[in-house]
C-alpha cells in the first residue's frame, strides 16, 4: 500500500481540508478543528515550537520508548500542524495499552480528552489543551501510530522546520516507512497480563 493510501486510511473518520503542497510544506486554509479553541498571543513560529515541545512531552511518556520521525507539517493563514510518525511495531494486542499511556499522559498534563475511537485494529484518541492546542493520535495501516498537534490561531509569521532530532533515522517528509522497529513490549503479540500494567514514565 502506498504512503498516501496509508494516510487516507487513518483519516477515514476525519474531515480533511484540501491542501496545496508548496516547498515540502502543505499550506491549508486556516481554521480550528471542531470544538474551537482560544486564540493565543504567540506568533505562528512560537506556537509551532510550543506544539513541538508538547509532542516531545507526549512521546517521553511512552515507556519503553518508541522510534519516531518528523512527518510533513502544515500551516494555514494562522495555524500550524506538527506531525510525528512512529516506526516501532505496535501489535494489535498492545495498541489499547499504547493509547492508554497517551491518554493518561494527556490527562496528567491537563488536556481534555475530546474523543476516543476504540476500534481494536485502528484506534484513535483526540484531546485539547487549555490553550486551544488540538491533539490527535491515530493508529493506521499496519499499526503505525501518527501524532498530530494543531495550534490555535496565532499571529501571522514565517514558520521553520522542527529542530528536535528524532530518536531514529531522519526521513524525508512523506518517505517514512511502515513500522519495522521491534520492541519486546510494544511489538509482542500477546495481551498484557492483567497483573502487569503498561510501563509508566518516571515521575
C-alpha positions in Angstrom: 0.0 0.0 0.0 1.3 3.4 -1.0 2.1 6.1 1.6 -0.8 8.3 0.5 -3.2 5.4 0.8 -2.0 4.7 4.4 -2.6 8.3 5.4 -6.0 8.2 3.7 -7.0 5.1 5.8 -6.1 6.8 9.1 -8.1 9.9 8.1 -11.2 8.0 7.1 -13.2 9.2 10.1 -11.9 12.8 9.9 -12.8 15.8 7.8 -9.8 16.6 5.5 -9.3 20.1 4.2 -7.9 20.2 0.6 -4.3 21.4 0.6 -1.6 22.6 -1.8 1.9 21.3 -1.5 4.4 24.1 -1.5 8.2 23.6 -1.0 7.7 20.4 1.1 5.1 22.0 3.4 1.3 21.7 2.9 -0.3 25.1 3.1 -4.0 24.7 4.0 -6.8 27.0 4.9 -6.9 28.4 8.4 -9.5 27.2 10.8 -9.9 25.5 14.2 -10.9 21.9 14.5 -14.3 21.0 15.6 -14.7 22.4 19.2 -12.8 25.6 18.5 -10.0 26.8 20.8 -8.7 30.0 22.4 -6.6 32.3 20.3 -3.0 32.9 21.5 -0.8 35.9 21.9 2.1 33.8 20.3 3.0 34.1 16.6 2.9 31.1 14.4 6.6 30.2 14.9 6.2 30.4 18.7 3.1 28.3 18.6 4.8 25.7 16.4 7.7 25.5 18.9 5.2 25.0 21.7 3.5 22.2 19.7 6.9 20.6 19.2 7.5 20.7 23.0 4.1 19.2 23.6 4.9 16.3 21.2 8.3 15.8 23.0 6.4 15.6 26.3 3.9 13.2 24.9 6.4 10.8 23.4 8.6 10.8 26.6 5.6 9.4 28.4 5.9 6.2 26.3 8.0 3.6 28.2 9.6 1.6 26.7 10.2 4.3 24.1 9.1 4.0 20.5 11.1 5.2 17.5 9.6 8.2 15.7 10.3 10.7 12.9 9.0 14.1 11.8 6.3 14.0 9.2 5.2 16.7 6.8 3.9 19.7 8.8 1.2 22.0 7.6 0.4 25.7 8.0 -2.7 27.8 7.3 -3.2 31.5 7.5 -3.0 31.4 11.3 -2.5 27.8 12.4 0.3 25.2 12.3 0.0 21.4 12.5 3.1 19.4 13.5 3.2 15.7 12.9 5.3 12.7 14.0 5.1 9.2 12.8 6.1 6.1 14.8 8.2 3.4 13.2 8.1 0.9 16.0 5.8 -2.0 15.5 2.8 -1.7 17.9 1.0 -5.0 17.8 -2.8 -5.2 17.7 -2.7 -6.8 21.2 -0.8 -3.8 22.6 -2.5 -0.8 20.8 -5.0 -0.4 23.6 -2.2 -0.1 26.1 -0.4 2.4 23.9 -3.4 4.6 23.7 -3.9 4.2 27.4 -0.4 5.5 28.1 -1.1 8.6 25.9 -4.5 9.2 27.4 -3.1 9.2 31.0 -0.2 11.5 29.9 -2.6 14.0 28.3 -4.9 14.0 31.3 -2.0 14.5 33.7 -1.0 17.5 31.5 -4.4 19.0 32.0 -5.7 18.2 28.5 -9.3 17.5 27.9 -10.0 14.2 26.1 -12.4 15.2 23.3 -12.9 11.8 21.5 -11.9 8.2 21.6 -12.3 5.6 18.8 -11.8 2.1 20.4 -11.6 0.2 17.2 -9.1 -2.6 18.0 -7.3 -2.5 14.7 -7.2 1.3 14.1 -8.0 3.1 17.3 -7.6 6.9 17.8 -7.8 9.5 20.6 -8.3 13.2 20.5 -7.6 15.9 23.1 -7.4 19.7 23.6 -5.1 21.7 25.8 -6.4 24.7 27.9 -4.6 27.0 25.4 -6.5 25.5 22.5 -3.9 23.1 21.0 -5.6 20.2 19.4 -4.1 16.7 19.7 -4.7 13.6 17.5 -3.2 10.1 17.9 -4.4 7.7 15.3 -3.2 4.1 14.6 -3.4 3.4 10.9 -2.2 0.9 8.3 0.0 -1.9 9.8 -0.4 -0.5 13.3 1.5 2.7 12.5 0.9 5.5 15.1 0.5 9.1 13.9 0.7 12.1 16.2 -0.7 15.5 15.1 -0.9 18.7 17.1 -2.6 21.8 15.6 -2.0 25.2 17.2 -4.7 27.7 18.0 -4.9 30.7 15.7 -1.7 32.8 16.1 -0.2 36.0 14.8 1.0 35.5 11.2 4.7 34.7 10.8 7.2 32.6 9.0 7.4 29.0 10.3 10.6 26.9 10.3 11.0 23.2 10.3 11.1 21.4 13.7 14.6 21.4 15.3 14.1 18.4 17.7 16.2 15.4 16.5 14.1 12.2 16.0 15.3 9.2 18.0 15.9 7.3 14.8 16.7 8.0 11.2 15.7 11.4 9.9 13.5 10.5 6.9 12.5 12.9 4.2 8.9 14.2 4.5 6.5 11.7 3.1 9.1 8.9 3.0 8.7 7.4 6.4 8.4 3.6 6.0 5.8 1.4 7.6 6.6 0.1 11.1 9.7 -2.1 11.2 11.4 -1.4 14.5 10.9 -4.3 17.1 10.1 -3.6 20.7 9.9 -6.5 23.1 7.0 -4.8 24.8 5.1 -2.9 22.2 5.6 -5.5 19.4 4.6 -8.5 21.5 1.6 -10.4 20.0 0.2 -11.4 23.4 -2.1 -9.2 25.6 -0.5 -7.5 28.6 -1.4 -9.8 31.6 -3.9 -8.1 33.9 -1.4 -8.1 36.7 1.2 -6.3 34.6 0.2 -2.7 33.9 1.6 -0.8 30.9 5.0 0.7 31.8 4.7 4.2 33.3 7.2 7.0 32.7 9.4 8.2 35.6 7.8 10.9 37.7 
